[in-house]
Amino acid sequence: MEAARKLVLVVALLVVAVEVSNAQTICKVSANDLLTCKPAATSPNPAPPTQTCCSVLARADLGCLCMYKNSNLLPSLGIDPNLAVQLPAKCHLPRPANC
């Protein structure tokens, strides 16, 4: 069972890596654009979100992004999910319901 979970995680990480390298769209914005928010969602000392990050989030489907908050993918990319879900409020954007 543990080997199967590791395999799923490796496959998921490869999918994300390919999506990022190909600048695929995730939740209505490019993965490269989403990475502009990484400094604001990285522990232990997150930076305030930049205007660019907030602009990206304003264009994104925040409800879609919420699906990633409990995923192992965010921590594997160095993103703290708890900090990531705080970004809409810090950018003065409405927080999606049930996020």
N, C-alpha and C positions, 0 to 999 in steps of 0.2 A: 504494500500500500504506500509506504513512504517513497519508494522508488518511482511509483506512478505520479505522486504529487510533485516530486522533483522534476520529472520529465515534463509535466504540464507547465511548471514554472519556467523551465528553460525554453520551451516552445513559445510561451507567452512573451518572454523577454526578447526572443528573436523576432517575433512579430512586431513588437514595439520598436526594436532597433531598426528594422527594415522600414517601418512607417516613418520614423524620425529621419532616417537617411534619405528617404524618398520625398520628404516634406508632404506627407499625406495629410489629409484633413481629418481631424478628430474633433467631434462635437462642433462642427462648423468653422473651425479655425485650423491653421496649419500647426503641426507638431512643433515646428521650429519657433513659431510665434508663442506657443504655450511655454516653451522653455525660457522665454524672457521673464516669466514669473518665478522661476526656480529659486533665485536668491531670496525671494520673499517667503518661500515655503521650505527653507532649509535650516535645520537646527544646527547649532544651539543659538546662534545669534542671527535671526532672519532680518534682512533689510526691509525697510518699508517698500511696498509695491511701487514700481515706477509708473509714470504716466503711460508708458508703452504697455506695460503689463495690464494696467486697468483698461486700456483701450482694447486689448486683446480679449479680456474677460467680458467686456461690454458686447462684443460681437459673438462670443461663444454661446453655445447652448449649455447654460449652467446646470440644468437638470441632467443633461447627458454626462457632464463632467462629474456630477455627484456619484454616478455609478462606479467611479474609480476610487472613491474614498476608502472603501474597505478592501481594496485590492492589494495584493502583495507587490504589484508593479510600482506603485509610487515609492515605497521605501527602497526598493531595489534600484531606483533611479536617484536616490538621495533626497527625495521629497518627503517631508513630514505631512501625512494626511491631515492631521489636526490643524496645522498651520495653513494648509491649502484651503480648507473649508472656511477659514477666516478671511480669505482674500476678497470675496465679494463685498463684505461689510467694510473692509478697509478701503475699498475702491468706491464706496458709496453706491453700490449696486444692490438690488434686492436679492436676498438669499432665496434660492428656490425652495419650494415646499418640500418637506420630507427629506431634507438633505442633512 
